[in-house]
């Protein structure tokens, strides 16, 4: 690899699940990125409505400023790179491109790009995991210190682990081993969303701003977050600004249609869905268990470059072998029992309600 990322840094990334790169963005690129972010803030002071997630078909401007207690308390500019293409300049760096390739395999694409402003005194976002098979980048556009609204994660939680809601007393609280992806403008941080991760509170009196990029192998997802609302013409316009070796990041056509993958319904349910929530449902616990059990039957080499990795895999989540003991050892007994009791109660409540309605209708 190059000067920015050496084999030692890569090894740390694989072990911890994140990799901070200090002043990885050149001065000229950083100036253009900051200028583009300022234009977005002026054009859309409150960002866009993201209450329905990033994949909605219409980008609606947010009309009311968020408050700390809102379900969506931050200001989000999803699909920001198509509104301001200069925001995509950092991912055109050959070394950055190479590292993404090493993690996801050669056939990857840009799944999502967004800018986020965390207002002052905004609370935490709870710990969760995202779907398998991707890698993310975050770039601070302000000086972001501890408890200033950065992404937070638990190092080494990206391999052979259950959903965090079965492992922590409270996913909304700071984890004892928490790392916060703090930094300054010019820094760039890789992380795998398969770690237990969330967002730290912004306990300061100032808003903080960050960029995010997410990349998937085409064998792990065959659609993008931006394709529903960005026109093909705009995609071509932005793609024309990319060097030839980077244009594949904006190609929507999948390398392998997921529906054509040869796997049974149960395996597809396990591998395709991942544990992509903070929910405490037993299906997510079982699904994540079987993901690791199945995944390690299809080993991949340490370096994914030039090869197509198995579906829903990255090289960062490699481990020696699957271990039921290791998986179970992460569980918090108290939290797991609480989840089982809650789910059992909910099941019986739901079962009793229809019976009562039937009795009322028949007059019994």
Secondary structure, DSSP 4 states (H G I P E B T S, - for coil): --SSS-HHHHHHHHHHSEEEETT-S-HHHHHHHHHHHHHHHHH-TT-B--TT-TT-SS-PBP-S---TTSTT-SEEEETHHHH-GGGGGGGGSHHHHHHHHHHH-SSEEEEEEEEEEE-TTB-PEEEE-PPSSEEEEEEESS-B-TTBS-EEEETT-SSS---GGGT-S-TTSPPTTEEE--B-TT-EEEE-TTSSEEE--B-SSS-EEEEEEEEEETTT-SS-SSTTTS-HHHHHHHHTTS-GGGGGGG--S-SS-GGGS---HHHHHHHHHTT-S----HHHHHHHHHHHHHHTTS---S--TTSPPPTT--GGG--S---HHHHHHT--HHHHHHHHHHHHHHHHHHHHHHHHHHHHHHT-
